[in-house]
Amino acid sequence: MISTLSVLLVIVIVTALVFDFVNGWNDSANAIATVVATRVMSPGVAVMMAAALNLIGAMVGTEVADTMSKIIRIGPNYNFVTQEAALIIVVAGLLSASLWAGLMTMFGMPISGSHSLIGGVVGAGVAAGGTKILVGATIKKTLLAMLFAPAMGFIVAYFFYVALIWLTVKWKPSTMNRTFGKLQIISACSMGFTHGTNDAQKVMGIITMSLVAGGFQSHDPGQPFVVLLWVKVICALAIGLGTAFGGWGVIKTLGHHLTKLGPPEGFAAETSASMVLSAAAIFGVPTSSTHTITGSILGLGATRGMSSVRWGLGEKIVLAWIFTLPSTIMMGGVLYWVLSKLLLRM
């Protein structure tokens, strides 16, 4: 007879892949919004390119996955909640993150899948085991990244673009567009790759945490979590598929509505965001690619004067970011309460 834990693990994996798909759907704009806006690539070609690079990037490294697997204290080494409750925490967190990310995508709002997921898991975890279940150091590191990612994207893009203009001040506009149109394909590929290394790993970490918590995978508390190959593959495929669908409303928001973009600006935004995300992935910091690329676009727009940026739209995006954590924390807690009533009776 199939055990309750096995059924719950299957639900965790399915829910995780749904979230990965929705995350890719919203975050497709991060990799291709600028390259589509500048007409360097057609939308169809751009989303397929981003999907392929997402998949490749997801297979590289596990530092972010290890961090994500240590958000809350669940597993055989802790006794805050039962094994069944631990898996329900993960399901509730994933569902709340999926609902929030899907809703914001339909409204064309670029939000952080990372912080949606963290909020959902934290809310469900606290509902199940109280605040003692949280790993404060990991959450603190993630919250700091939430604050610094857009700021670093803004600063790096601002000075990168200023340096770019200074180096090419004597170039003709046609030469600029032709040269940076080609370079922007490379920067868009880099953005797609770093999105995979960062975002897909978050769900790998959640699934790995569930495998350990349910007793399906062993883990030495003093060592990094080992992400199994099949977990990497399914997460890479799910986020790649979501990206291939393209969140067109979000793409229009970032690529067309925030500020005017040409090939040089698109190249600067993507390159700057890729540098910030690559550094974050190396240090295992779950960083929002959405926050980073949005900050980069605002930063290069500011180089042309404050009036060249639609700050009103920027404020709406920031408000969506601010409400992400409290909304998903609340949904995660409510969903845990509901799901525990239903699933623990199996």
C-alpha positions in Angstrom: 0.0 0.0 0.0 1.3 3.5 -0.9 2.2 5.5 2.2 0.8 8.9 3.0 4.4 10.3 2.8 4.8 9.0 -0.7 1.5 10.6 -1.8 2.5 13.9 -0.2 5.9 13.8 -1.9 4.3 13.3 -5.3 2.0 16.3 -4.6 5.1 18.3 -3.6 6.9 17.5 -6.8 3.9 18.3 -9.0 3.2 21.6 -7.1 6.9 22.5 -7.4 6.9 22.0 -11.1 3.7 24.1 -11.5 5.4 26.9 -9.6 8.5 26.6 -11.7 6.4 26.9 -14.8 4.6 30.0 -13.5 7.9 31.5 -12.4 9.3 31.0 -15.9 6.1 32.5 -17.4 6.5 35.7 -15.3 10.2 35.9 -15.5 10.5 35.3 -19.3 10.5 39.1 -19.5 13.7 39.3 -17.5 15.7 37.7 -20.3 13.9 39.0 -23.4 12.0 42.2 -22.7 14.8 44.5 -23.8 15.8 42.4 -26.8 12.2 42.3 -28.0 11.6 46.0 -27.3 14.7 47.0 -29.4 13.5 44.7 -32.2 16.8 42.9 -32.3 15.0 39.5 -32.0 11.4 38.5 -32.8 9.3 37.6 -29.8 9.0 34.0 -30.8 12.7 33.5 -31.4 13.5 35.4 -28.2 11.3 33.2 -25.9 12.7 30.0 -27.4 16.3 31.3 -26.9 15.5 32.2 -23.3 13.9 28.9 -22.6 16.9 27.0 -23.9 19.3 29.1 -21.9 17.1 28.8 -18.8 17.4 25.0 -19.1 21.2 25.0 -19.6 21.7 27.5 -16.7 19.5 25.4 -14.4 22.0 22.5 -14.7 24.9 24.6 -13.5 25.8 24.8 -9.8 23.7 24.1 -6.7 24.7 27.0 -4.3 21.3 28.7 -4.5 19.5 25.4 -4.2 21.4 24.7 -1.0 20.4 28.1 0.5 16.8 27.6 -0.4 16.7 24.1 1.2 17.7 25.8 4.6 14.9 28.3 4.9 13.0 26.3 7.6 14.0 23.5 10.0 12.3 20.4 8.8 13.6 16.9 8.5 14.9 14.0 10.6 17.3 16.2 12.5 14.4 18.4 13.9 11.3 17.7 15.8 9.3 20.9 15.3 6.7 19.2 13.0 6.0 15.7 11.8 7.2 14.4 8.4 3.7 14.7 6.9 3.3 18.2 8.2 6.7 19.2 6.8 5.7 18.2 3.3 2.3 20.0 3.6 4.3 23.1 4.6 6.1 22.9 1.2 2.9 22.3 -0.8 1.2 25.3 0.9 4.2 27.5 0.3 4.4 26.5 -3.4 0.7 26.9 -4.0 0.7 30.4 -2.5 3.7 31.4 -4.5 2.1 30.0 -7.7 -1.2 31.9 -7.1 0.6 35.2 -6.5 3.0 34.9 -9.4 0.2 33.9 -11.8 -2.1 36.7 -10.7 0.7 39.3 -11.1 1.6 37.9 -14.5 -2.0 38.4 -15.7 -1.8 42.0 -14.5 1.5 42.5 -16.3 3.4 43.1 -13.1 7.0 41.8 -12.8 7.4 40.3 -9.4 9.9 38.1 -7.6 9.2 34.4 -7.8 11.9 34.0 -5.2 10.3 36.1 -2.6 6.9 34.7 -3.4 8.2 31.2 -2.7 10.1 32.3 0.5 7.0 34.1 1.8 4.7 31.1 1.1 7.1 28.6 2.8 7.7 30.9 5.8 3.9 31.5 6.3 3.2 27.8 6.1 6.1 27.0 8.4 5.1 29.4 11.1 1.5 28.2 10.9 2.8 24.6 11.5 5.6 25.0 14.0 5.8 28.6 15.1 8.7 31.1 14.5 11.3 28.6 16.0 11.0 26.6 12.7 12.6 29.5 10.7 16.3 29.7 9.9 16.9 33.4 10.6 20.3 33.7 9.0 19.0 32.3 5.6 15.9 34.5 5.6 18.0 37.6 6.6 20.4 37.0 3.7 17.4 36.7 1.3 15.7 39.8 2.6 18.9 41.8 2.2 19.2 40.5 -1.4 15.7 41.8 -2.0 16.7 45.3 -1.0 20.1 45.3 -2.6 19.3 43.6 -6.0 17.4 46.5 -7.6 19.7 49.0 -6.1 22.8 47.2 -7.4 21.1 46.7 -10.8 20.4 50.5 -10.9 23.9 51.6 -9.9 25.8 49.1 -12.1 23.6 49.9 -15.2 23.9 53.6 -14.6 27.7 53.7 -14.6 28.0 50.9 -17.2 25.9 52.9 -19.6 27.7 56.2 -18.9 31.0 54.5 -19.6 29.6 52.9 -22.8 28.4 56.3 -24.1 31.8 57.9 -23.3 33.6 55.2 -25.2 31.4 55.4 -28.2 30.7 59.2 -28.2 32.1 59.5 -31.8 30.1 56.6 -33.2 27.3 57.2 -35.7 23.8 56.2 -34.5 23.6 53.6 -37.2 26.9 52.1 -36.2 25.8 52.0 -32.5 22.5 50.3 -33.3 24.1 47.8 -35.7 27.0 46.9 -33.3 25.0 46.7 -30.1 22.2 44.9 -31.8 24.6 42.0 -32.3 26.0 42.3 -28.8 22.5 42.4 -27.3 21.9 38.9 -28.5 24.9 37.8 -26.4 23.7 39.8 -23.4 20.2 38.4 -23.7 21.6 34.9 -23.8 23.6 35.7 -20.7 20.5 37.0 -18.9 18.6 33.8 -19.8 21.5 31.6 -18.5 21.8 33.5 -15.2 18.1 33.3 -14.7 18.3 29.6 -15.0 21.3 29.4 -12.5 19.3 31.4 -10.0 15.6 30.8 -10.3 15.4 27.1 -11.3 17.7 26.3 -8.4 15.2 27.6 -5.9 12.7 24.9 -6.7 15.5 22.3 -6.8 16.3 23.3 -3.2 12.6 23.1 -2.2 12.2 19.6 -3.7 15.5 18.4 -2.1 14.4 19.8 1.3 11.2 17.8 0.9 13.0 14.6 0.0 15.2 14.9 3.1 12.2 15.9 5.3 10.2 12.9 4.2 13.1 10.5 4.7 13.5 9.8 1.0 17.1 11.1 0.9 19.8 11.2 3.5 21.7 14.3 4.5 24.6 15.2 6.7 23.6 18.4 8.6 27.2 19.7 8.3 27.3 19.3 4.5 25.5 21.1 1.6 22.4 19.5 0.3 23.0 17.1 -2.7 20.6 17.9 -5.5 19.8 14.7 -7.4 20.1 14.7 -11.2 16.5 13.9 -11.9 15.5 16.9 -9.7 17.8 19.2 -11.8 16.3 17.9 -15.0 12.6 18.3 -14.2 13.1 21.7 -12.7 15.1 22.9 -15.7 12.4 21.6 -18.1 9.6 23.2 -16.1 11.1 26.7 -15.9 12.2 26.4 -19.6 8.6 25.5 -20.6 7.1 28.4 -18.6 9.6 30.8 -20.2 8.7 29.5 -23.7 5.0 30.5 -23.1 6.2 34.1 -22.5 4.5 36.5 -20.0 3.7 39.1 -22.7 2.1 41.6 -20.4 5.2 41.6 -18.2 7.4 41.8 -21.3 5.5 44.9 -22.5 5.8 46.5 -19.0 9.6 46.1 -18.8 10.5 46.5 -22.4 8.2 49.2 -23.6 6.6 51.1 -20.8 9.3 51.9 -18.2 11.7 53.9 -20.5 12.7 54.1 -24.2 15.2 51.4 -25.1 17.5 51.0 -28.1 20.1 48.3 -28.7 22.8 50.1 -26.6 20.4 50.5 -23.7 19.2 47.0 -23.9 22.7 45.6 -24.0 23.7 47.8 -21.0 20.6 46.7 -19.0 21.0 43.0 -19.7 24.8 42.9 -19.1 24.5 44.8 -15.8 21.7 42.6 -14.5 23.7 39.5 -15.6 26.7 40.6 -13.6 24.7 41.2 -10.5 22.9 37.8 -10.8 26.1 35.9 -11.5 27.7 37.3 -8.4 24.7 36.4 -6.3 24.6 32.8 -7.7 28.3 32.3 -6.9 27.6 33.2 -3.3 24.4 31.2 -3.1 22.2 34.2 -2.5 18.6 33.7 -3.8 18.3 36.9 -5.8 15.3 38.2 -7.8 16.1 38.4 -11.5 13.0 40.6 -11.8 14.2 43.1 -9.2 17.6 43.2 -10.8 16.6 43.7 -14.4 14.0 46.3 -13.4 16.6 48.2 -11.4 19.0 48.0 -14.4 16.4 49.4 -16.8 15.5 52.3 -14.4 19.3 53.0 -14.0 20.1 53.4 -17.6 16.9 55.4 -18.2 18.0 57.8 -15.4 21.2 58.5 -17.4 19.1 60.4 -19.9 17.4 62.5 -17.2 14.7 61.7 -14.6 11.9 62.6 -17.0 12.8 59.8 -19.4 11.6 57.2 -16.9 7.9 56.5 -16.1 8.4 56.7 -12.4 4.6 56.3 -11.8 4.8 52.8 -13.3 8.0 52.2 -11.4 6.1 52.9 -8.1 3.4 50.4 -9.0 6.0 47.8 -9.6 7.7 48.5 -6.3 4.3 48.3 -4.5 3.8 44.9 -6.1 7.2 43.9 -4.7 6.3 45.3 -1.2 3.1 43.3 -1.1 4.6 40.1 -2.3 6.0 38.9 1.0 3.0 39.7 3.3 0.6 38.4 0.8 2.3 35.1 0.3 3.1 34.7 4.0 -0.6 35.1 4.7 -1.7 32.8 1.9 0.9 30.2 2.9 -0.4 30.1 6.5 -4.1 29.8 5.4 -3.3 27.2 2.8 -1.4 25.1 5.4 -4.3 25.2 7.8 -6.7 24.1 5.0 -4.4 21.4 3.5 -3.5 19.9 6.8 -7.1 19.4 7.6 -7.6 17.6 4.2 -4.3 15.8 3.6 -3.6 14.5 7.1 -6.8 12.5 7.0 -5.6 10.4 4.1 
